[in-house]
Amino acid sequence: MFRLFVFLIVCLPTFAQAQCNGVGFWPSLTDTQQAELIQRSADTPFGTGNFWQATRGDATLSIVGTLHLPDPRHDPIIDKIGPRLAATDLLLVEATLDDQAAMQTHMARNPDLMTLTHGTTLPERLDPDVWAAIRDAAAARGVPGFMAAKMQPWFLSLTLSMPACALSAMASGDVGLDALLMRRAAEQGTPVAALEPWHDMFDFCHRARLMNKLRPFRLG
């Protein structure tokens, strides 16, 4: 009997980690906002937990919600679902380790993807108070202001979306749940594949920048 067992790794919002071991975002919400989110969760089919399974005949699809950032809460998840990889035909992730290496090489060879190589810098485009807040947030993540000033907005926003403590942990070699599962899969000989080509994100960003350039010339 053929059995298909697939792990699909999806990325949950990074703010779920908030300030690593500090206070999360929940206390900052009003009672009304909390009640609305609780109700939305209750109204969503299978809206609780971070591990789901779907079956069709002999095939089983397992979906695991994960963070791409280090978190000590990954350990019990690995202990629970890691052994299942031995019976899995394919592990699907957002980007394989080879994809990540190829993406880093591509970005290094194409610095304009990450930096503003022409025109004005961010301090010249933003209100002083806004830029000051961005500069301070970048500095807390080890990015000097002069570097942040020349970052592409999408890349800077991605950097600022990660807690400073998470960046420190990553610099020390800690990884997220997806990488931990890929390591376990490699140890057990389980194939790993990406959900989509890694360069799709850059193609989308390029098209978006072209649309922004064309927008002033549209009529109507």
N, C-alpha and C positions, 0 to 999 in steps of 0.2 A: 504494500500500500504506500503510495507516494504521499509524503507529508510536506507541505510548504509552511515554513514558520519564518515570518519576516518581522524584524524589528524595524519600525519606522521612528526615527528620532526627529522630533519637532522642537523648535525653539520656543520656550515660554518667555514672556517679557523679562528683560534683565532687571527691571525694577523690583522683581520678586525677591532679589537678593538685597536690594536697598543698600544699607550701609554695612554689609557683611554681617558682623555680629552685633550691630547696633540696632537702632529703632527702625522699623520698616515704615512704609508709606501709609499703612492703614490708620494709625492714630491721627494722621493729619487730615483725614477726610471728615466731613460733617456727618451727623447722624443720618441726614437725608441721603447723602451719597453712599454711605455704608448700606443703608436699607435697600437702596436701588440695586447695588451690586449683588447683595444677597438674594434679592428677588430674581434678578437676571440669571444667577447661577441656578436657582431652583427651577426656573422655567426652561433651562437648557437641557436637552436630552443628554444623559450621561455626563452631566456637567461637574462632577466631583472626581477627585483623584487625579493621578497622572499616569495611570497604567490601564489600558483598555485592550480587549481582544475581540476580534471578529472572525467568524468561521464560515466557510462555504464548502460543504463536502468534507474532503480530507485536508483542505487548506486552512491554515490559521494565520491570521495577521495580528501581530502584537504591536501596539502603539505606545511609546513611552515619551512623556513630556520631559524635556530636559533644559538645563541652562548650559550655555557654552562657557560659563565661568566656573572657577573652582568654588566648591562649597562642601563643607564637612557632611552635609546631609546626603551627598552622593554615595557614601560608603554603604549604608543599609540598602540602598537601591541596587547597587552592584551585587551585594550579597544575595539579594532576592532573585534578580533576573539574570545575573551574569551566567550562572550554570545553564540557563535555557539556551544560550548561544550554541552549545554543543549539538543541539537538535535543530538548529536553525539553518535553512538553506541559503538565506541572504540577509545581510544587515544593510538597511538603507539609511543613509545619513544625508545631511544637507551638503556636506563636502567631505570627501575622503582626505586622508593625510597627504596623499599624492596631489590631490586637487589644491589643498592649502599651500603646498610647496610651490606648485605651478603659479598660483595666484600671487604669492609673494614675489616670485621672480618677475612676473608680468608687471606688477606695481613698481618694482625697482627699475625696470627698463622704461617705464612710462611715467615719469614723475608728475606729469601734468594731470594725471588721474587724481592725485592727492593734493597737489599744490596749485596755487594761482600763479601761473607763469606770465600772464599778461594782464594789464589793466590795474585797477585799484585793489588795495588790500582790504581786509575786513574792517580794521579801525576806521578806514575812510568811508566805508559803506554803512556803518552802524552808528547809532546814537552813543555818545561817550559812556553813559551809564550802562548800556547793554554790553558794550565792548569790555568795560571794566569787569563786569560780572563773568563774562566768558573767559577773559584773560586769567582771572583768579582761579576759576574752575579748572582751566587747562594746567595752570601751574601746580595745582594740587595733585595732578596726575602725571607730573614730571615733564610737561610740555611747556617750554619757555614761551613768553608772550610773542617774541619775534617770529617763532615758528608757527604758533597758532594763527598769527595775523595773515600768513600766506597759505593756510590750509583751505582746500576745497570745503565748502560748507557741509557736504554730506559726510566727508571723512572726519571733520572736526566734531560734528554732532554724534557720530558713532563713537568717537573717543570719549566724549563727555557723558555718553549714556552709561558708561561703565564706572562703578564705584572705584575710587582711588585705591581702596584696600584690595580690590580684586586685581587691579593691575599689578600691585606689588606681589601678590601671590603668583600671578602668571609669570612675572619676571623671575620668580624663584623656582619655576618649573611645574607648578601646579596646573592642572587642566580641568576642563569641564566633563560632564557625564558622557557626552558624545565621544570624546577622545578616550575616556576610560573604557567604554564599550568597544571601541575600535581596537584598542590594545588587547582586550580580552579575546576578541574575535580572531586577531592575528595569532595569538597563542594557541587557539583551538582549531585554526585552519578554516574558519568561517569566512566566506567571500563577503566583501564590502563594496557597495556601489553608491553613487550619488543620486539624489532625486532629480537633479537637473545639472546641466553643464555649469561649471563655476564662472565662466565668462558672461553668462546671461546678465548678471547684476551690472557689469561694466557696460554691456551693450545698452541696457536700459538707461543707465546714467548718461551715456553719450547721447541717446535719442532725446532725453529730457533736456539736456543742455542745448541741443540744436533747436528744440521747440521754443525754449526761452529766448534764443537769439532771433527766431522768426516771428515771435509773438508781436513785437511792435509794428511789424509791417502788415499785420492782418487788418482787414476791413470789417466793419460791423461790430 
